[in-house]
Amino acid sequence: MELPWLLTGDFNAIKDPAEQAGPATPSIYRRCKRFSDRISQAELIDLGFSGSRFTWTRGDNPSSYKASRIDRSLFNATWNSVFSSSTVTHLPRLHSDHHPILTSLGNQGVHLSSFSRPFKFEGAWLTHESYDTFLSNNWDSQAPLQEALQDMATKLSQWNQSTFGNIYRRKRRLMSRIQGIKLRWLTISRQDFSSFKLNSRRSLMKSWSRKRFSGSSEPERNGSSLESATRPISTNRLIFVGAGIRLRVSKKAMESGFLIPMILRV
């Protein structure tokens, strides 16, 4: 009988043009067919996934945004018969530009009870302010080393529960929130994002103006008051003053955000 096989990782290829964001080029169809043919020749199965649509993303705005499903888990028929409840989940992306892939065996997986799990020292314990005191008060220097270690492991596990709580539950909640934010990001249209960026730039301009002009110790500069310098001289033009420099800016240019980098350098 053939052994069960599972292949998981970054294949740097997609099976279908729909597995990437953006328009499909003519060459993408050839590459997709070549990758699909290789999977079929190896008699492997892609059981799909849950979670984010893509496993790799790059770019912070619509103009540079790229995404695709280049990471996946592939099974052979034996794996599918032995672990028929297997599922694949795309976990939220954190530091990397790739989403981690979790392959679960369902009810056929190996589950360890809390009594049979090996003790695991957590590095986060060292950052807690009471760890050193707890260690000094609970280490039995008179007992044999093996017994002292086992006793300390039990006490540390209890201390971890009372001090940090269930960090895995908190982590799951946090990961769910991150995943929701990322899914929301994928649903924002280019127009919505451009509107959001424009509003952000307007807020930045207003904030910069308030900080620049508030509390000025020089009410007069070059014969004009600060008030007159900032007063609109027409319906389409505004004057900005900073460090002795006056800029006559049209509203259209201001709303486009084109002048913000120059103004911030003043």
Backbone as a ProteinNet text record, in pm:
[ID]
protein_1_A
[PRIMARY]
MELPWLLTGDFNAIKDPAEQAGPATPSIYRRCKRFSDRISQAELIDLGFSGSRFTWTRGDNPSSYKASRIDRSLFNATWNSVFSSSTVTHLPRLHSDHHPILTSLGNQGVHLSSFSRPFKFEGAWLTHESYDTFLSNNWDSQAPLQEALQDMATKLSQWNQSTFGNIYRRKRRLMSRIQGIKLRWLTISRQDFSSFKLNSRRSLMKSWSRKRFSGSSEPERNGSSLESATRPISTNRLIFVGAGIRLRVSKKAMESGFLIPMILRV
[TERTIARY]
84.6	0	87.9	51.3	126.5	112.2	222	219.9	147.3	86.6	20.5	123.7	99.5	190.2	116	186.6	136.5	248.5	222.1	319.1	260.7	328.7	281.4	395	364.6	467.5	440.7	545.3	540	582	486.6	515.6	548.6	530.7	560.5	488.3	367.8	288.2	141.6	54.3	-89.4	-152.3	-267.4	-335.9	-432.7	-478.3	-581.4	-557.8	-583.5	-565.2	-646.6	-756.6	-837.6	-766.7	-656.3	-582.2	-482.4	-493.6	-409.9	-494.4	-450.2	-520.2	-471.2	-562.3	-524.1	-554.5	-534.8	-565.1	-469.8	-519.2	-438.3	-368.8	-241.6	-164.6	-172.9	-145.9	-152.3	-62.8	53.9	147	99.9	12.3	-29.7	-109.8	-183	-262	-171.5	-61.6	32.3	97.3	135.1	198.8	101	-23.9	-124.7	-147.9	-156.7	-178.8	-60.5	60.3	178.8	180.8	146.5	144.7	33.3	-83.8	-194.9	-161.3	-93.8	-54.8	43.3	135.4	232.2	161.5	62.6	-12.7	-87.7	-147	-221	-127.8	-11.9	84.3	133.2	146	189.5	74.5	-46.7	-166.4	-188.7	-177.3	-198.9	-334	-383.7	-516.2	-504.8	-572.4	-582.6	-722.2	-728.5	-858.2	-916.3	-859.6	-913.9	-864.2	-936.3	-890.4	-1004.6	-980.2	-1065.8	-976.1	-1032.6	-952	-930.4	-819.9	-790	-784.3	-828.2	-829.2	-687.8	-596.8	-458.9	-365.5	-251.1	-152.3	-29.2	-18.1	96.4	45.4	86.5	45.7	164.5	159.3	264.3	205	245.9	196.3	94.1	102.5	14.4	-96.1	-97.2	-201.4	-242.1	-357.6	-407.4	-312.6	-232.5	-144.3	-30.3	12.6	124.5	82.7	-47.2	-94.7	-84.4	-25.2	-16.9	-52.3	-119.7	-157.4	-182.7	-154.1	-178.7	-178.8	-230	-231.7	-120.6	0.9	115.3	154.5	92.9	117.6	-5	18.3	-94.3	-49.4	-147.7	-122.8	-179.9	-97.9	-137.7	-127.2	-226.5	-232	-233.4	-192.6	-217.9	-343.6	-387.1	-513.3	-507.5	-390.6	-378.3	-397.2	-337.4	-355.5	-503.3	-569.2	-710.2	-796.9	-758.4	-836.3	-805	-680.3	-641.4	-685.7	-666.4	-702.6	-811.2	-926.1	-1034.7	-1092.9	-1066.7	-1120.3	-1020.8	-915.3	-812.6	-870.2	-826.7	-867.4	-744.7	-753.5	-644.9	-697.7	-626.3	-667.4	-554.2	-585.8	-489.6	-498.5	-397	-396.8	-363.5	-395.1	-364.3	-214.8	-182.6	-43.5	-0.4	117.7	168	292.3	411.7	535	576.1	549.3	589.7	488.4	527.4	431.3	355.3	381	308.3	216	101.2	10.9	55	63.6	91.4	-22.6	11.2	-88.6	-98.4	-218.8	-243.4	-319.5	-259.8	-325.6	-368.9	-498.7	-553	-599.3	-580.5	-619.1	-760.5	-829.6	-964.9	-963.9	-1061.9	-1072.2	-968.7	-897.6	-800.3	-662.3	-650.4	-521.4	-488.3	-364.8	-318.3	-335.6	-413.1	-438.5	-376.5	-298.7	-234.7	-314.5	-335.9	-402.4	-304.7	-359.3	-273.2	-174	-204	-114	1.9	-20	84.6	167.4	126.8	204.6	337.6	447	576.1	581.7	659.6	673.7	748.7	701.3	764	789.3	914.9	950.4	919.6	848.3	810.4	904.3	962.3	1054.6	989.1	856.5	786	789.3	809.1	815.2	929	1038.7	1155.6	1127.9	1027.8	998	905.8	848.5	755.6	832.7	784.9	856.8	864.3	771.6	771	838.3	893.3	948.5	1067.8	1162.3	1282.5	1246.6	1153.4	1111.6	1042.9	955.9	887.4	987.9	1087.1	1187.4	1266.9	1305.8	1383.7	1303.1	1175.5	1092.2	1048.3	1050.9	995.7	1098.4	1220.9	1323.2	1371.4	1362.1	1402.8	1547.4	1638.1	1780.8	1825.3	1742.1	1779.5	1738.5	1645.9	1596.8	1692	1689	1767.2	1728.1	1822.8	1801.5	1678.4	1660.9	1548.5	1415.8	1407.4	1283.8	1259	1365.8	1351.3	1302.3	1352.1	1309.6	1163.1	1121.9	982.6	888.8	929.7	847.7	837.7	950.7	949.4	866.2	869.8	789.2	641	598.2	457.9	419	504.5	474.7	474.8	568.3	572.7	447.9	399.4	277.6	158.5	149	40.9	55.4	179.5	205.1	171.8	201.5	171.5	21.5	-58.1	-202.8	-259.7	-209.7	-263.4	-212.3	-94.8	-34.3	-69	-52.3	-75.1	-212.5	-277.1	-405.5	-389.3	-496.9	-495.7	-449.9	-318.9	-264.7	-305.5	-333	-372.5	-511.2	-601.2	-733.7	-723.7	-641.3	-622.6	-559.1	-466.6	-402.2	-502.8	-591.1	-691.4	-783.8	-823.4	-909.7	-838.8	-711.6	-635.5	-616.2	-586.1	-567.8	-697.6	-810.8	-939.7	-965	-928.6	-945.9	-856.5	-731.7	-639.1	-691.7	-743.3	-797.6	-915.8	-1001.6	-1115	-1071.6	-968	-916.5	-861.5	-788.7	-729.4	-836.8	-940.9	-1049.8	-1122.9	-1138.3	-1200.2	-1115.2	-984.5	-893.6	-912	-931.8	-946.6	-1076.8	-1176.5	-1305.2	-1311.9	-1213.2	-1213	-1178.6	-1261.6	-1236.3	-1129	-1076.8	-976.9	-1033.7	-1160.5	-1221	-1233.6	-1275.2	-1286.5	-1150.8	-1047.9	-915.1	-863.9	-887.4	-842.5	-912.4	-1043.4	-1117.2	-1063.1	-1031.3	-974.6	-839.9	-757.4	-625.7	-638	-734.5	-754.8	-799.5	-893.7	-939	-826.2	-739.5	-626.1	-531.3	-510.3	-421.1	-479.4	-610	-673.7	-658.5	-679.1	-663.4	-520.7	-425.5	-285.5	-255.7	-311.2	-291.6	-347.2	-469.4	-530.4	-450.7	-406.5	-327.9	-197.9	-132.4	-5.4	-25.9	-136.4	-163.7	-185.7	-263.4	-290.4	-162.4	-79.1	44.8	141.2	137.2	230.7	195.1	63.5	19.9	-17.3	-44.1	-89.5	25.1	-3.9	95.2	210.2	192.3	302.4	336.6	465.4	511.8	536.7	511.8	535.3	405	327	199.3	217	330.1	354	474.5	467.8	580.3	572.9	677.4	684.8	564.7	521	414.9	275.7	260.9	127.9	106	-12.8	-43.5	-64.1	-52.2	-72.1	-213.2	-307.2	-445.8	-466.7	-409.2	-426.7	-350.3	-239.8	-159.6	-230.2	-313.5	-381.1	-522.2	-568.4	-703.4	-709.2	-810.1	-821.2	-833.8	-754.6	-760.2	-854.7	-899.2	-1001.5	-1070.4	-1168.4	-1242.7	-1161.3	-1055.3	-979.8	-837.8	-797.4	-658.4	-649.3	-549.4	-519.3	-372	-335.5	-195	-151.1	-39.3	18.4	148.1	169.5	289.1	363	494.3	575.3	720.2	785.8	928.4	959.6	869.8	894.5	865.1	805.7	778.7	628.7	588	447	426.2	324.6	291.5	149.6	133.1	-0.5	-42.6	-141.3	-177.1	-322.9	-350.6	-489.4	-553.8	-683.1	-754.1	-739.9	-740.7	-729.5	-596.9	-488.6	-357.4	-350.1	-413.2	-410.1	-484.6	-601.3	-680.6	-615.5	-534.1	-466.5	-357.3	-312.3	-206.9	-68.7	-57.1	72.6	172.1	123.1	213.1	247.4	186.6	210	356.8	426.2	567.4	650.4	623.7	699.5	668.7	540.4	501.9	561.1	563.5	617.1	766.5	834.1	977.6	1009.1	908.2	933.2	979.3
-120.1	0	124.6	222.9	347.2	424	483.8	560.1	692.8	746.2	877.1	988.9	1079.3	1190.8	1323.2	1418.1	1555.2	1650.2	1738.2	1838.7	1976.1	2051.2	2183.9	2283.8	2398.8	2501.3	2601.1	2676.5	2779.8	2718.1	2699.2	2642.1	2750.1	2875.9	2989.1	2974.1	2922	2901.9	2894.4	2922.5	2915.4	2823	2765.2	2671.9	2741.6	2860.4	2928.8	3079.6	3155.2	3301	3366.8	3304.6	3361.6	3357.1	3284.2	3273.7	3387.4	3490.9	3608.3	3733.4	3841.8	3969	4043.5	4113.9	4191.4	4120.2	4189.7	4131.2	4018.2	3923.2	3809	3839.8	3809.2	3826.3	3698.4	3705.9	3584.4	3471.8	3506.5	3402.1	3329.7	3394.6	3332.9	3206.7	3202	3083.2	2963.6	2987.8	2879	2828.5	2921.6	2880.5	2805.1	2849.3	2780.2	2638.1	2623.5	2490.9	2398.9	2453.4	2372	2323.7	2411.2	2372.2	2271.3	2292.4	2198.4	2061.4	2060.6	1932.6	1857.7	1929.7	1865	1802.4	1870.9	1817.3	1690.8	1693.9	1576.6	1459.2	1486.8	1380.2	1312.7	1390.5	1335.4	1272.3	1278.8	1222.2	1280.7	1411.4	1482.5	1553	1585.1	1643.9	1771.9	1874.9	2000	2005.7	1994.8	1988.5	2125	2230.7	2362.6	2420.2	2519.1	2588.5	2669.6	2720.4	2821.3	2934.6	3053.6	3168.4	3263.4	3334.1	3434.2	3372.9	3448.9	3400.2	3380.1	3467.8	3460.4	3423.3	3367	3329	3417.5	3501.5	3593.1	3728.7	3833.8	3969.2	4062	4168.8	4270.6	4401.8	4511.9	4643.4	4695.6	4826.6	4887.9	4972.2	4988.7	5067.8	5000.3	5036.4	4966.9	4969.9	5074.7	5083.1	4982.8	4945	4851.4	4716.3	4699.3	4577.9	4457.5	4349.1	4221.9	4110.6	4009.3	3897.7	3774.3	3658.6	3533.1	3417.4	3305	3183.5	3090.9	3119.3	3039.4	2935	2941.5	2841	2750.1	2622	2528.5	2396.2	2311.6	2175.1	2077.7	1981.8	1880.5	1742.4	1656.3	1522.4	1419.7	1298.1	1188.5	1113.7	1017.2	947.8	870.8	815.1	739.1	829.3	947.6	1042.5	1075.9	1096.6	1134.6	1024.1	898.9	788.2	765.3	787.2	767.5	885.2	1005.7	1127.3	1200.8	1140.7	1194.8	1324.4	1354	1476.4	1591.5	1577.3	1681.9	1812	1921.2	2054	2143.6	2243.1	2339.1	2478.5	2551.4	2685.9	2783.9	2894.9	3003.3	3094.9	3092.8	3172.3	3318.2	3409.8	3551.4	3574	3664.7	3700.4	3806.5	3786.6	3880.9	3952.5	3895.8	3964.2	3933.2	3814.6	3773.6	3820.9	3818.4	3848.5	3723.7	3610.8	3486.5	3455.6	3398.5	3349.6	3209.3	3181.5	3043.4	2950.8	2827.1	2726.9	2621.8	2602.4	2502.5	2385.6	2266.8	2144.8	2064.2	2050.4	1978.4	1840.1	1742.8	1605.1	1572.9	1669	1644.3	1556.3	1468.1	1379.5	1268.5	1253.9	1145.7	1188.9	1313.9	1360.9	1306	1324.5	1278.9	1392.5	1368.4	1470.3	1426	1513.6	1484.2	1548.6	1474.8	1531.9	1623.1	1705.3	1797.8	1724.2	1598.9	1523.1	1462.8	1434.6	1370.4	1469	1596	1694.2	1718.9	1724.5	1754.2	1898.9	1922.2	2057.8	2143.8	2264.7	2357.1	2489.9	2530.3	2658.5	2770.6	2871.7	2984.4	3101.8	3153.4	3265.4	3389.9	3403.6	3521.7	3528.5	3414.8	3416.3	3504.5	3505.3	3582.4	3732.1	3775.9	3919	3965	3869.8	3908.6	3952.8	4057.5	4117.9	4027.1	3933.3	3847.8	3712.5	3689.8	3557.6	3524.9	3616.6	3589.5	3559.3	3636.7	3613.7	3479	3444.8	3316	3201.6	3213.8	3108.2	3090	3200	3191.9	3130.9	3163.6	3116.2	2971	2917.5	2784.2	2679	2718	2618.5	2547	2415	2333.7	2290	2362.9	2333.5	2209.8	2159.7	2043.3	1912.2	1917.8	1795.6	1752.3	1623.3	1577.7	1657.7	1674.1	1761.6	1722.8	1592.4	1549.3	1580.5	1554.7	1584.5	1734.9	1811.4	1957.1	2013.4	1958.2	2004.1	1970.7	1848.7	1809.8	1895.1	1920.4	2002.6	2145.7	2199.1	2335	2343.6	2239.2	2238.9	2246	2171.9	2174.5	2312	2369.2	2500.6	2610.1	2599.8	2699.4	2692.9	2571.3	2557.1	2620.7	2600	2660.3	2812.6	2859.4	3003.7	3067.2	2996	3046.8	3065.4	2967.7	2978.2	3094.8	3113.9	3220.1	3358.2	3364.1	3492.8	3537.5	3448.8	3484	3442.1	3347.8	3299.3	3209.7	3192.3	3108.3	3192.2	3192.3	3275.7	3223.8	3094.9	3039.4	3088.5	3100.9	3154	3300.6	3376.3	3517	3531.3	3440.9	3445.7	3417.3	3319.3	3287.7	3406.5	3474.7	3590.9	3700.8	3723.6	3827	3792.5	3666.4	3624.1	3639	3612.7	3628.8	3774.7	3864.1	4006.6	4051.3	4002.9	4037.9	3987	3863.9	3806.8	3888.8	3933.6	4015.9	4147.4	4208.3	4333.7	4312.4	4203.3	4176.2	4145.4	4073	4045.7	4174.1	4263.3	4393	4472.2	4464.2	4534.6	4486.8	4356.9	4301.8	4345.5	4384.5	4423.8	4572.7	4649.6	4793.2	4816	4887.8	4914.3	5021	5033.7	5136.3	5276.2	5296	5426.3	5459.1	5360.8	5382.4	5414.1	5340.8	5363.6	5501.7	5543	5674.6	5783.7	5764.8	5861.7	5867.7	5749.1	5745.1	5816.8	5794.4	5857.1	6008.3	6053.8	6196.3	6261.2	6198	6252.4	6256.4	6155.1	6152.7	6267.5	6294.9	6404.5	6539.2	6553.8	6678.1	6697.6	6589	6597.5	6632.9	6576	6606.1	6752.5	6808	6948.7	7037.4	7005.9	7086.4	7077.8	6956.5	6938.2	7014.9	7009.2	7080.3	7230	7280.6	7423.4	7469.4	7391.9	7430.4	7432.7	7329.7	7324.1	7433.9	7469.8	7568.4	7707.9	7734.8	7870.3	7895.8	7792.1	7812.3	7858.5	7954.3	7999.1	8075.2	8138.9	8211.5	8334.2	8356.6	8472	8591.5	8577.1	8685	8719.8	8810.7	8843.9	8912	8975.1	9045.6	8985.5	8967.2	8918.5	8985.1	9062	9132.2	9224.4	9287.2	9386.4	9328.7	9199.1	9137.5	9055.1	9057.6	8975.9	8832.2	8743.4	8601.3	8574.9	8650.8	8630.5	8663.4	8776.8	8813.6	8721.8	8666.4	8578	8446.9	8404.6	8276.5	8291.3	8416.2	8438.5	8409.7	8338.6	8315.4	8447.4	8467	8590.4	8576.5	8452.5	8430.4	8299.3	8262.8	8140.5	8016.5	8027.2	7909.2	7905.1	8006.7	8009	8031.9	7968.4	7985.5	8017.6	8083.5	8114.2	8043.4	7970.6	7904.4	7975.3	7996	8064.2	7972.5	7963.6	7883.3	7920.2	7948.7	7981.6	8095.4	8196.4	8310.6	8286.5	8172.6	8139.4	8142.8	8208	8212.4	8129	8047.2	7964.7	7996.3	8026.7	8049.5	7921	7852.8	7718.2	7714.8	7653.1	7636.5	7524.8	7532.9	7429.2	7293.8	7295	7169	7101.6	7182	7124.4	7078.1	7154.2	7115.1	6984.3	6968.8	6848.5	6726.2	6748.2	6633.9	6578.5	6659.1	6612.6	6622.8	6681.1	6685.4	6771.1	6876.5	6970	6931.5	6826.7	6790.8	6761.6	6680	6654.3	6781.3	6879	7002.4	7083.4	7089.6	7166.8	7106.4	6974.4	6910.1	6933.3	6964.4	6989.5	7133.9	7221.8	7362.9	7380.5
0	0	0	-77.9	-84.8	45.9	90.2	214.3	193.8	301.8	289.8	276.6	185.1	161.1	177.1	237.2	250	210.4	116	74.1	104.6	189.4	228.5	214.5	156.9	147.6	37	5.7	-97.2	-230.5	-320.4	-451.8	-554.9	-515.9	-605	-739.3	-735.3	-856.3	-816.9	-911.2	-888.1	-991.8	-955.7	-1045.2	-1139.2	-1099.7	-1176.5	-1168.2	-1275.2	-1268.6	-1158	-1116.1	-1008.7	-874.4	-866.3	-740.7	-722.7	-802.1	-783.9	-799.4	-738.8	-749	-872.2	-937.4	-1053.5	-1183.3	-1294.3	-1425.4	-1460.4	-1538.4	-1580	-1712.1	-1719.5	-1842.2	-1925.6	-2056.3	-2139.1	-2089.9	-2036.1	-1992.6	-1867.5	-1788.6	-1663.5	-1689.6	-1798.9	-1830.4	-1858.8	-1928	-1956.5	-1828.6	-1740	-1614.2	-1524.9	-1522.6	-1441.5	-1493.1	-1622.8	-1680.2	-1652.3	-1660.7	-1634.7	-1490	-1396.4	-1255.5	-1228.3	-1285.3	-1267.1	-1324.3	-1439	-1499.3	-1409.8	-1348.3	-1258.3	-1138.4	-1084.8	-971	-1012.2	-1128.6	-1177.1	-1204.3	-1262.8	-1291.1	-1163.7	-1057	-928.5	-851	-906.8	-844.1	-704.5	-696.3	-570.8	-574.3	-454.9	-439.8	-359.1	-405	-330.2	-268.6	-135.1	-68.2	-35	-91.2	-64.8	66.7	117.3	237.7	296.6	415.5	477.5	524.5	534.9	574.4	458.3	462.6	361.1	221.9	124.3	-13.7	-67.3	-27.8	-74.8	39.7	4.9	106.5	103.2	3.8	-7	-51.5	17.6	-17.9	-6.2	-83.9	-77.7	-126.8	-64.1	-102.7	-4.8	24.8	122.7	60.5	-70.8	-134.4	-265	-319	-438.7	-557.4	-571.7	-687.9	-682.4	-561.4	-548.5	-491.4	-466.2	-400.1	-492.6	-441.6	-512.6	-414.9	-464	-377.6	-463.1	-406.2	-477.5	-378.3	-423.5	-342.2	-392.6	-350.7	-395.1	-290.8	-172.4	-68.2	-59.6	-45.6	-39.5	20.4	51.4	98.4	-3.3	-43.5	-140.9	-77.7	-102.9	-45.3	-158	-123.9	-217.9	-173	-251.1	-222.9	-92	-59.1	65.6	186	181.4	291.3	306.2	195.9	200.4	258.5	238.8	293.9	441.2	481.2	621.2	707.1	655.5	729.5	650.9	644.6	562.3	617.5	745.1	805.9	802.1	724.6	718.7	663.9	721.3	674.4	665.6	581.1	561.5	592.9	676.5	716.4	690.3	626.9	608.7	731	813.4	935.5	904.1	995.9	971.1	953.1	863.5	837.9	939	998	1096.9	1044.7	1069.9	1031.6	888.1	841.7	707.2	603.6	476.1	370.4	327	393.8	368.8	486.8	456.9	560.7	602.9	731.9	774.5	733.6	702.5	664.7	774.7	825.8	929.4	868.7	874.6	828.3	950	968.7	1083.8	1040.7	1130	1100.1	1144.5	1203.3	1251	1373.9	1388	1503.9	1503	1390.9	1382.3	1428.8	1470.6	1517.2	1654.5	1695.1	1825.8	1924.7	2028.6	2129.7	2262.2	2319.8	2447.7	2559.3	2665.6	2781.7	2853.4	2942.7	3016.1	3104.4	3140.3	3226.8	3147.6	3019.1	2940.4	2859.4	2858.5	2784.4	2854.6	2779.7	2841.8	2888.5	2992.6	3044.5	2942.8	2923.7	2829.8	2898.3	2900.4	2961.3	2863.2	2910.3	2825.9	2851	2742.8	2755.3	2811.9	2793.3	2844.2	2996.2	3061.4	3207.5	3257.1	3184.8	3227.4	3229	3153.7	3147	3259.5	3334.2	3439.9	3563.3	3625.9	3738.2	3860.6	3875.2	3994	3970.9	3851.1	3820.9	3910	3922.7	4002.4	4147.4	4202.1	4340.3	4354.6	4259.5	4262.7	4256.4	4170.9	4156.1	4285.2	4346.2	4470.4	4583.9	4590.7	4700.9	4685.8	4564	4540.7	4501.8	4477.7	4442.9	4568.7	4567.5	4682.8	4662.8	4722.6	4704.9	4781.8	4875.5	4955.1	4888.3	4794.5	4729.7	4618.7	4581.3	4465.6	4341.5	4249.3	4134.4	4053.2	4025.5	3942.8	4010	4140.2	4212.5	4218.2	4238.5	4244.6	4111.4	4001.4	3869.3	3842.9	3879.6	3859.2	3943.9	4067.2	4155.8	4103	4054.9	4001.4	3874.1	3791.7	3669.6	3702.9	3803.7	3845	3897.2	3981.3	4038.7	3932	3836.1	3729	3641.4	3616.4	3536.7	3607.4	3739.1	3815.8	3820.2	3837.7	3840.1	3705.1	3599	3464.9	3446.1	3492.8	3478.1	3557.5	3679.4	3764.1	3724.1	3661.3	3627.2	3485.7	3389.5	3249.5	3199.1	3266.4	3219.5	3097.9	3025	2905.7	2786.8	2763.6	2656	2518.8	2508.6	2379.2	2339.1	2437.5	2407.8	2368.9	2441.9	2407.6	2270.5	2239.8	2108.5	1997.8	2018.1	1916.8	1892	2000.5	1984.2	1906.6	1941.5	1872.5	1725.7	1697.4	1559	1480.2	1545.4	1478	1443.4	1534.5	1507.5	1393	1393.3	1285.1	1152	1153.4	1030.2	979.8	1071.9	1031.6	969.7	1027.2	972.5	832.2	813.7	682.5	578.8	618.5	525.2	488.3	585.3	557.5	458.6	474.5	384.8	240.9	222.8	88.6	22.8	103.8	47.5	16.5	60.4	32.7	-114	-183.7	-325	-340.3	-460.4	-488.3	-463.9	-500.7	-480.8	-333	-253.2	-109.1	-49.6	-94.1	-39.4	-77.9	-202.3	-246.5	-167.2	-140.6	-60.5	81	137.6	272	275.7	173.1	168.7	154.3	73.7	55.5	185	255.5	383.4	484.9	482.2	573.6	544.3	416.9	380.4	421.1	404.9	448.2	598.5	674.6	819.7	856.6	782.3	808.1	781.9	673.7	642.3	753.3	798.9	904	1032.7	1065.9	1187.1	1178.6	1062.4	1045.1	1058	999.3	1004.2	1147	1224.7	1363.4	1445.3	1427.9	1504.8	1462.1	1334.1	1281.7	1327.9	1336.3	1363.3	1508.1	1586.3	1724	1811.1	1898.3	1995.1	1934.5	1820.1	1757.5	1839	1858.6	1935.5	1845.5	1713.2	1620	1548.5	1602.3	1539.8	1405.7	1382.7	1258.7	1189.2	1059.1	980.5	843.1	812.1	683.8	662.1	771.8	759.7	753.3	761.6	755.5	880.1	931.5	1048.1	1007	1104.8	1078.3	1030.1	1084.6	1044.4	897.5	854.6	714.5	622.6	674.1	589.5	563.2	658.2	641.2	586.6	565.4	516	366.3	318.7	174.7	99.9	-4.1	-81	-200	-226.7	-327.9	-294.8	-373.9	-345.4	-375.3	-451.8	-492.6	-437.3	-360.5	-316.2	-165.5	-105.8	35.4	48.1	155.3	178.9	305.2	298.4	413.7	449.1	578.2	624.7	719.3	704.8	795.3	781.3	893.4	894.9	798.2	791.3	705.4	559.4	524.4	384.8	361.3	252	215.8	89.7	92.7	-23.2	-65.8	-191.6	-245.4	-316.2	-260.5	-304	-346.1	-458.6	-501.2	-420.3	-405.1	-331.4	-399.3	-530.7	-603.8	-574.2	-572.3	-542.4	-399.1	-308.4	-168.3	-147	-211.3	-192.7	-254.6	-355.3	-416.8	-328.5	-229.9	-140.7	-200.5	-319.8	-387.5	-311.3	-244.1	-178.4	-36.4	15.1	155.1	183.8	102.8	134	140	50.2	51.2	175.6	211.9	329	455.4	464.9	583.9	598	488.1	495.6	527.6	528.1	555.7	699
[MASK]
++++++++++++++++++++++++++++++++++++++++++++++++++++++++++++++++++++++++++++++++++++++++++++++++++++++++++++++++++++++++++++++++++++++++++++++++++++++++++++++++++++++++++++++++++++++++++++++++++++++++++++++++++++++++++++++++++++++++++++++++++++++++++++++++++++++++++

